[in-house]
Amino acid sequence: MSDQPMTSVSQPLPIVLLGAGGHGKVLLALLRSLGLEVLGVSDPQLAGKVADWQGIPVLGGDEALDHLDPATVGLVNGVGQVVGSSRRADIFHALRARGFRFPALVHPSAWVAPDVKLDEGVQIMAGAVVQPGVEIGANSVINSRASVDHDCIIGMCVHVAPGAVLCGGVNVASGAFVGAGATVVQGLMLGEKAVVGAGATVVRDLPGGHLIIGSPARIQPSRFL
Ligand SMILES: CC(=O)SCCNC(=O)CCNC(=O)[C@H](O)C(C)(C)COP(=O)(O)OP(=O)(O)OC[C@H]1O[C@@H](n2cnc3c(N)ncnc32)[C@H](O)[C@@H]1OP(=O)(O)O
């Protein structure tokens, strides 16, 4: 992980957005809120059908990138990370191997502590909170209003979905997915490609490749009175 975040400030190249779905739409709003120049969007679903999407040019499908010089544009991965699909990660790795760069992006309404380490292509969406000591690996998304508390270590290609809460010192391995509104209590480990279902309350480590859903909430006499 690089020491210096490759933010929109350190790399103000014009941007090409990859993917015109829901995540792409939210990212376009983020890019505009940062005042970055957006050259257009590439999306195979729109290529040859429409010339304009959300007020920016449709550059074509995947082949549109063949005409771009990796030294002169930054890419933003607008493909959302959904459970069971590696498409977002595949696109990042393939284009990174071709020399394209992905700036890390932080929405102006997010709070990110000054010492947080953001690797390439990290996306911190509106209203998110990322506290001191956190490290976030390449191509990961901290989605709208999610909270990542102190000293969490998050691997590559992780999605912390809207409103999810990682308490302090949680370790999330690459490719894991933390569903919307889920809570992971402090100090736990989520293994590679682990999936936490929306709304779950996680109170034990979750091994890689496993899914957890539901909440362990149980009513019982209090021992704190
Ligand atoms: C900006 C954005 O939109 S980002 C996207 C954010 N999205 C999310 O966070 C969604 C996360 N995904 C989930 O929570 C999914 O429901 C998963 C991955 C946990 C399970 O998905 P699937 O395997 O397709 O589950 P499916 O819908 O078939 O449901 C299977 C059963 O599990 C239950 N179930 C599914 N998800 C949950 C959940 N999160 N919590 C509790 N129970 C659940 C269903 O009710 C169903 O129960 P039933 O068999 O008694 O009817």
PDBQT file of the ligand as one rigid body, heavy atoms in Angstrom, charges set to zero:
ROOT
HETATM    1  C1  LIG A 301     -25.832   1.299  -3.369  1.00  0.00    +0.000 C 
HETATM    2  C2  LIG A 301     -26.185  -0.171  -3.264  1.00  0.00    +0.000 C 
HETATM    3  O1  LIG A 301     -27.262  -0.597  -3.531  1.00  0.00    +0.000 OA
HETATM    4  S1  LIG A 301     -24.917  -1.234  -2.733  1.00  0.00    +0.000 SA
HETATM    5  C3  LIG A 301     -25.682  -2.825  -2.531  1.00  0.00    +0.000 C 
HETATM    6  C4  LIG A 301     -25.917  -3.175  -1.089  1.00  0.00    +0.000 C 
HETATM    7  N1  LIG A 301     -26.621  -4.468  -1.044  1.00  0.00    +0.000 N 
HETATM    8  C5  LIG A 301     -26.555  -5.284  -0.013  1.00  0.00    +0.000 C 
HETATM    9  O2  LIG A 301     -25.940  -4.993   0.987  1.00  0.00    +0.000 OA
HETATM   10  C6  LIG A 301     -27.234  -6.606  -0.205  1.00  0.00    +0.000 C 
HETATM   11  C7  LIG A 301     -26.471  -7.731   0.494  1.00  0.00    +0.000 C 
HETATM   12  N2  LIG A 301     -27.046  -9.022   0.122  1.00  0.00    +0.000 N 
HETATM   13  C8  LIG A 301     -27.790  -9.754   0.959  1.00  0.00    +0.000 C 
HETATM   14  O3  LIG A 301     -28.013  -9.428   2.119  1.00  0.00    +0.000 OA
HETATM   15  C9  LIG A 301     -28.332 -11.015   0.309  1.00  0.00    +0.000 C 
HETATM   16  O4  LIG A 301     -29.683 -11.156   0.677  1.00  0.00    +0.000 OA
HETATM   17  C10 LIG A 301     -27.475 -12.258   0.671  1.00  0.00    +0.000 C 
HETATM   18  C11 LIG A 301     -26.177 -12.172  -0.097  1.00  0.00    +0.000 C 
HETATM   19  C12 LIG A 301     -27.189 -12.340   2.146  1.00  0.00    +0.000 C 
HETATM   20  C13 LIG A 301     -28.221 -13.548   0.323  1.00  0.00    +0.000 C 
HETATM   21  O5  LIG A 301     -28.574 -13.514  -1.019  1.00  0.00    +0.000 OA
HETATM   22  P1  LIG A 301     -29.311 -14.803  -1.665  1.00  0.00    +0.000 P 
HETATM   23  O6  LIG A 301     -28.477 -16.022  -1.457  1.00  0.00    +0.000 OA
HETATM   24  O7  LIG A 301     -29.695 -14.436  -3.059  1.00  0.00    +0.000 OA
HETATM   25  O8  LIG A 301     -30.562 -14.976  -0.707  1.00  0.00    +0.000 OA
HETATM   26  P2  LIG A 301     -32.116 -15.110  -1.074  1.00  0.00    +0.000 P 
HETATM   27  O9  LIG A 301     -32.666 -13.783  -1.460  1.00  0.00    +0.000 OA
HETATM   28  O10 LIG A 301     -32.285 -16.274  -2.032  1.00  0.00    +0.000 OA
HETATM   29  O11 LIG A 301     -32.717 -15.506   0.331  1.00  0.00    +0.000 OA
HETATM   30  C14 LIG A 301     -32.492 -16.806   0.920  1.00  0.00    +0.000 C 
HETATM   31  C15 LIG A 301     -33.062 -16.772   2.315  1.00  0.00    +0.000 C 
HETATM   32  O12 LIG A 301     -32.217 -15.973   3.157  1.00  0.00    +0.000 OA
HETATM   33  C16 LIG A 301     -32.982 -14.875   3.701  1.00  0.00    +0.000 C 
HETATM   34  N3  LIG A 301     -32.109 -13.702   3.646  1.00  0.00    +0.000 N 
HETATM   35  C17 LIG A 301     -31.512 -13.182   2.543  1.00  0.00    +0.000 A 
HETATM   36  N4  LIG A 301     -30.752 -12.123   2.870  1.00  0.00    +0.000 NA
HETATM   37  C18 LIG A 301     -30.891 -11.977   4.200  1.00  0.00    +0.000 A 
HETATM   38  C19 LIG A 301     -30.354 -11.050   5.118  1.00  0.00    +0.000 A 
HETATM   39  N5  LIG A 301     -29.522 -10.086   4.723  1.00  0.00    +0.000 N 
HETATM   40  N6  LIG A 301     -30.662 -11.188   6.433  1.00  0.00    +0.000 NA
HETATM   41  C20 LIG A 301     -31.499 -12.168   6.847  1.00  0.00    +0.000 A 
HETATM   42  N7  LIG A 301     -32.044 -13.087   6.008  1.00  0.00    +0.000 NA
HETATM   43  C21 LIG A 301     -31.745 -12.989   4.698  1.00  0.00    +0.000 A 
HETATM   44  C22 LIG A 301     -34.206 -14.730   2.803  1.00  0.00    +0.000 C 
HETATM   45  O13 LIG A 301     -35.278 -14.161   3.480  1.00  0.00    +0.000 OA
HETATM   46  C23 LIG A 301     -34.439 -16.157   2.406  1.00  0.00    +0.000 C 
HETATM   47  O14 LIG A 301     -35.094 -16.806   3.471  1.00  0.00    +0.000 OA
HETATM   48  P3  LIG A 301     -36.247 -17.898   3.208  1.00  0.00    +0.000 P 
HETATM   49  O15 LIG A 301     -35.564 -19.003   2.462  1.00  0.00    +0.000 OA
HETATM   50  O16 LIG A 301     -36.699 -18.267   4.567  1.00  0.00    +0.000 OA
HETATM   51  O17 LIG A 301     -37.273 -17.191   2.387  1.00  0.00    +0.000 OA
ENDROOT
TORSDOF 0
